[in-house]
């Protein structure tokens, strides 16, 4: 019986492969109409000669001239910092304007997007350039006025292939906002990791969509993404903050011949780093870290070896002030508690005296 079943399966497999092979040999050719060929950008047979190696890179001006430039470039290709080459140096343009606005004068009623939804009984959606222009500007205004976004900010998109996706992308480009599109099929955790990686401040998504005949709950992925991004970002900030503290402590330990001005700059960096770290670490964690460095770099304490507790107490007061005030306020607290011995400490640094020689 088992052999018969296996034999039937083999026959069905061979039949399927044969059917596929037949379709492989099918080749369909669709010749575009002459009008479409005539408007194509690469319709001229002489294009190969124009874009030959001897005409590089100036030949690419031809394609750049198809775009609208807010400011024209002065150099087609800048190779002065190879391999970081820069095309059309000095030029400025807006991708959203080039994709939408410049087509309004002649093609505002022409379909810019034609979307075929997954349910076969749902009508196709055609969006004209005029309608696309309206939608893009509406969403750009939302991002700017409600989201508070400006040029250079970053957002993450976790969306499927729906008309709203290009609308959002064009709105971001209109404002100069950097967007990262995460494939809609990826998990919430995967989207969250990408949010943290990019330093994104806003997640743009949708509640549900059709896929493989089913309605997919996408809102649950958004919740997972936000939670994952918060955890990931907090971990990354902690690692970065502690690494910053390490570098500053090392510079303070090596600053035994620093001038008062140099030491003041290091001190300001120290308090700024403490401010960043204090938002993500407990007081006990920070004091433990400080204790390690105070012992490793005695000159940074400006105290005799037996007075570590006094140094930690000073830093504890600084950190507590940071939690309640801004960095400048915390620096003022630190200055108030250290003013009495500041001149002595700077003299010790300038003279290159260690705490052991002092004692």
ROMARKE-748931 format. One line per 3 residues: number of its first residue (from 1); their letters; for each residue x, y, z of C-alpha. Coordinates in Angstrom, 1 decimal. Example, Ala and Ser with C-alpha at 12.3 -4.5 7.8 and 13.67 -1.06 7.14 Angstrom:
BEGIN
1	as	12.3:-4.5:7.8  13.7:-1.1:7.1;
This chain:
BEGIN
1	xxx	0.0:0.0:0.0  2.8:2.4:0.9  4.6:1.6:-2.3;
4	xxx	1.4:2.4:-4.3  1.0:5.8:-2.5  4.7:6.6:-3.1;
7	xxx	4.3:5.7:-6.8  1.3:7.9:-7.2  3.2:10.8:-5.5;
10	xxx	6.2:10.3:-7.9  3.8:10.3:-10.9  2.1:13.5:-9.7;
13	xxx	5.6:15.1:-9.1  6.8:14.2:-12.6  3.5:15.5:-14.0;
16	xxx	3.8:18.8:-12.2  7.4:19.3:-13.3  6.5:18.5:-16.9;
19	xxx	3.7:21.0:-16.8  6.0:23.7:-15.4  8.6:22.8:-18.1;
22	xxx	6.0:23.4:-20.8  5.3:26.9:-19.4  9.0:27.6:-19.2;
25	xxx	9.1:27.4:-23.0  6.3:29.8:-23.4  7.6:33.3:-24.3;
28	xxx	5.4:36.2:-24.8  6.5:39.4:-26.4  4.6:42.7:-25.9;
31	xxx	5.7:45.5:-28.2  4.9:48.9:-26.8  3.1:51.4:-29.0;
34	xxx	5.2:53.9:-31.0  4.0:56.8:-28.9  5.3:55.1:-25.7;
37	xxx	8.6:54.3:-27.4  9.0:57.9:-28.6  8.7:59.4:-25.1;
40	xxx	11.1:57.0:-23.5  14.3:58.6:-22.1  16.5:56.0:-23.7;
43	xxx	14.8:55.9:-27.1  17.7:57.4:-29.1  20.0:54.7:-30.5;
46	xxx	22.9:57.2:-30.2  22.7:57.0:-26.4  25.5:54.5:-26.2;
49	xxx	27.9:56.9:-27.9  26.8:59.8:-25.7  27.4:57.8:-22.6;
52	xxx	30.7:56.3:-23.7  33.7:56.3:-21.3  35.4:59.2:-22.9;
55	xxx	32.3:61.4:-22.2  32.3:60.4:-18.5  31.2:62.0:-16.2;
58	xxx	29.8:65.1:-18.0  27.4:62.8:-20.0  25.3:62.4:-16.9;
61	xxx	24.3:66.1:-17.0  21.8:64.9:-19.6  19.8:63.0:-17.0;
64	xxx	20.3:65.6:-14.3  18.7:68.2:-16.6  15.5:66.1:-16.6;
67	xxx	15.0:67.2:-13.0  14.0:70.4:-11.4  16.8:72.0:-9.4;
70	xxx	16.3:74.6:-6.7  20.0:75.4:-6.9  22.1:74.2:-9.9;
73	xxx	25.3:72.3:-9.2  28.8:73.5:-10.0  30.6:70.2:-10.3;
76	xxx	29.2:67.1:-12.1  31.4:64.7:-10.1  33.7:65.6:-7.3;
79	xxx	36.4:62.9:-6.8  38.6:64.9:-4.4  37.8:62.6:-1.5;
82	xxx	37.7:59.2:-3.2  36.1:56.8:-2.7  33.5:59.1:-1.2;
85	xxx	32.5:60.6:-4.6  29.9:63.4:-4.7  27.6:63.8:-7.7;
88	xxx	26.3:67.2:-8.8  28.1:69.0:-6.0  26.5:72.3:-4.9;
91	xxx	23.1:71.4:-6.3  19.9:71.3:-4.3  16.6:69.7:-5.2;
94	xxx	13.5:68.2:-3.5  12.6:64.6:-4.5  8.9:65.2:-3.6;
97	xxx	8.7:68.2:-5.8  10.2:66.3:-8.7  7.9:63.4:-8.2;
100	xxx	4.7:65.3:-7.9  4.6:69.1:-8.2  6.4:69.5:-11.6;
103	xxx	3.8:67.3:-13.3  0.8:69.3:-12.2  0.9:71.8:-15.0;
106	xxx	0.5:69.3:-17.8  -0.6:66.1:-16.1  -2.6:67.0:-13.0;
109	xxx	-5.5:64.7:-14.0  -3.3:61.9:-15.1  -3.0:58.8:-12.9;
112	xxx	0.1:59.0:-10.8  -0.6:55.8:-8.9  -2.8:52.8:-9.8;
115	xxx	-3.2:50.4:-6.9  -4.7:46.9:-7.2  -5.9:45.8:-3.7;
118	xxx	-5.7:42.1:-2.7  -9.4:41.4:-2.5  -10.4:40.8:-6.1;
121	xxx	-13.9:42.2:-5.5  -12.5:45.6:-4.4  -12.2:48.2:-7.1;
124	xxx	-8.8:49.4:-8.3  -7.7:52.8:-6.9  -6.3:55.5:-9.2;
127	xxx	-4.7:58.6:-7.7  -4.1:61.5:-10.0  -1.2:63.9:-9.6;
130	xxx	-3.5:66.5:-8.3  -4.9:64.2:-5.6  -1.4:62.9:-4.8;
133	xxx	-0.3:66.5:-4.4  -3.1:67.1:-1.9  -2.5:64.0:0.1;
136	xxx	1.3:64.5:0.3  0.9:68.1:1.5  -1.7:67.1:4.1;
139	xxx	0.5:64.4:5.6  3.6:66.7:5.4  1.7:69.3:7.4;
142	xxx	0.7:66.6:9.9  4.3:65.5:10.4  5.5:69.1:10.7;
145	xxx	2.7:70.6:12.9  1.6:67.7:15.0  4.7:65.5:14.9;
148	xxx	7.1:68.5:15.3  9.4:67.1:12.6  11.9:69.2:10.7;
151	xxx	14.7:68.5:8.1  17.2:66.0:9.3  14.8:64.2:11.8;
154	xxx	14.3:60.5:11.4  11.1:58.4:11.2  10.4:54.7:10.7;
157	xxx	7.7:53.4:8.4  6.3:49.9:9.1  3.7:49.5:6.3;
160	xxx	2.6:47.1:3.6  2.3:47.9:-0.1  -0.7:50.4:0.1;
163	xxx	-1.1:53.8:-1.5  -0.5:55.5:1.8  3.1:54.2:1.8;
166	xxx	4.3:56.4:-1.1  2.3:59.3:0.2  4.1:59.1:3.5;
169	xxx	7.5:58.7:1.8  6.9:61.7:-0.4  5.7:63.7:2.6;
172	xxx	8.9:62.9:4.4  11.0:63.9:1.4  9.1:67.2:1.1;
175	xxx	10.2:68.1:4.6  13.7:66.8:4.3  12.9:64.1:7.0;
178	xxx	14.9:60.9:6.7  12.6:57.8:6.6  13.4:54.1:7.0;
181	xxx	10.9:51.7:5.5  10.6:48.4:7.3  9.0:45.6:5.3;
184	xxx	5.4:45.1:6.6  5.9:41.4:7.0  8.7:41.9:9.6;
187	xxx	7.9:41.4:13.2  7.4:44.2:15.7  10.7:43.3:17.4;
190	xxx	12.5:43.6:14.0  10.9:47.0:13.4  11.8:48.1:17.0;
193	xxx	15.5:47.3:16.5  15.5:49.4:13.3  13.8:52.3:15.2;
196	xxx	16.6:52.2:17.8  19.3:51.8:15.2  18.2:54.9:13.3;
199	xxx	17.4:57.1:16.3  13.9:57.5:14.9  11.4:59.5:16.9;
202	xxx	8.2:58.6:15.2  6.7:55.2:14.0  4.3:55.5:11.1;
205	xxx	2.1:52.4:10.6  -1.5:51.2:10.0  -3.9:49.1:12.0;
208	xxx	-4.6:46.3:9.6  -4.4:45.2:5.9  -5.1:42.2:3.7;
211	xxx	-2.5:39.5:3.1  -3.0:36.1:1.6  -6.7:36.5:1.9;
214	xxx	-6.7:37.4:5.6  -6.9:40.6:7.5  -3.6:41.1:9.4;
217	xxx	-3.7:42.8:12.7  -0.8:45.3:12.3  -1.5:47.4:15.3;
220	xxx	-0.1:44.6:17.6  3.2:44.8:15.7  3.3:48.5:16.3;
223	xxx	2.9:48.0:20.0  5.7:45.4:20.0  7.9:47.7:17.9;
226	xxx	7.6:50.6:20.3  8.3:48.5:23.3  11.3:46.8:21.7;
229	xxx	12.7:50.2:20.5  12.4:51.6:24.1  14.3:48.6:25.5;
232	xxx	16.9:48.6:22.8  17.5:52.4:22.9  17.8:52.4:26.7;
235	xxx	20.5:49.7:26.5  22.4:51.5:23.7  22.3:54.8:25.6;
238	xxx	23.6:53.2:28.8  26.5:51.6:26.9  27.2:54.8:25.1;
241	xxx	27.0:56.9:28.3  29.3:54.7:30.3  31.8:54.6:27.4;
244	xxx	31.7:58.4:27.4  32.4:58.4:31.1  35.3:56.0:30.6;
247	xxx	36.9:58.3:28.0  36.5:61.4:30.1  37.9:59.8:33.3;
250	xxx	40.8:58.6:31.3  41.5:62.1:30.0  41.1:63.5:33.5;
253	xxx	43.6:60.9:34.8  46.1:62.0:32.1  45.6:65.7:32.7;
256	xxx	48.1:66.2:35.4  49.8:68.9:33.4  46.6:70.5:32.1;
259	xxx	46.1:74.2:32.2  43.2:75.6:34.2  41.3:76.2:31.0;
262	xxx	41.9:72.7:29.7  40.8:71.2:33.1  37.7:73.4:33.1;
265	xxx	36.8:72.0:29.7  37.3:68.4:30.8  35.2:69.2:33.9;
268	xxx	32.4:70.5:31.8  32.5:67.4:29.7  32.4:65.3:32.8;
271	xxx	29.3:66.9:34.1  27.6:66.7:30.7  28.4:63.0:30.5;
274	xxx	27.1:62.4:34.1  23.9:64.2:33.1  23.4:61.9:30.1;
277	xxx	24.2:58.7:32.1  22.1:59.7:35.1  18.9:59.5:33.1;
280	xxx	19.5:55.9:32.3  21.4:54.5:35.3  20.6:54.1:39.0;
283	xxx	22.5:56.2:41.5  24.2:53.1:42.9  25.4:52.0:39.5;
286	xxx	26.9:55.4:38.7  28.6:55.7:42.1  30.1:52.2:41.6;
289	xxx	31.4:53.3:38.3  32.8:56.5:39.8  34.5:54.7:42.6;
292	xxx	36.4:52.5:40.2  37.7:55.5:38.3  38.5:57.5:41.3;
295	xxx	40.8:54.8:42.5  42.2:54.2:39.0  43.0:57.9:38.4;
298	xxx	43.9:59.4:41.8  44.7:62.8:40.3  41.1:63.2:39.3;
301	xxx	40.0:63.2:42.9  42.4:66.0:44.0  42.2:64.2:47.4;
304	xxx	44.4:62.0:49.6  43.8:58.3:49.1  42.0:58.0:52.4;
307	xxx	39.3:60.5:51.3  37.5:58.4:48.6  34.2:58.6:50.5;
310	xxx	34.3:62.4:50.5  34.8:62.4:46.7  31.9:60.0:46.2;
313	xxx	29.7:62.1:48.4  30.5:65.2:46.3  29.6:63.2:43.1;
316	xxx	26.4:61.8:44.8  25.3:65.4:45.4  26.0:66.3:41.7;
319	xxx	24.1:63.3:40.4  21.1:64.0:42.6  21.1:67.6:41.4;
322	xxx	21.2:66.4:37.9  18.1:64.3:38.4  16.2:67.4:39.5;
325	xxx	17.8:70.1:37.4  19.5:70.7:34.1  23.2:70.1:33.4;
328	xxx	24.2:73.7:34.1  22.4:73.6:37.4  24.2:70.4:38.4;
331	xxx	27.5:72.0:37.4  26.7:74.9:39.7  26.1:72.5:42.6;
334	xxx	29.4:70.8:41.9  31.2:74.1:41.7  29.7:75.2:45.0;
337	xxx	30.9:72.1:46.8  34.3:72.1:45.2  35.1:75.8:45.2;
340	xxx	37.1:75.9:48.4  39.7:73.5:47.2  39.6:74.2:43.5;
343	xxx	42.7:76.3:43.3  44.7:73.7:45.3  43.5:71.0:43.0;
346	xxx	44.5:72.8:39.8  47.9:73.5:41.3  48.3:69.8:42.0;
349	xxx	47.5:69.0:38.4  49.9:71.7:37.0  52.7:70.5:39.2;
352	xxx	52.2:66.9:38.2  51.8:65.8:41.8  50.0:62.5:42.5;
355	xxx	48.0:61.8:45.5  50.6:59.4:46.9  53.4:62.0:46.7;
358	xx	51.0:64.5:48.2  50.4:62.3:51.2;
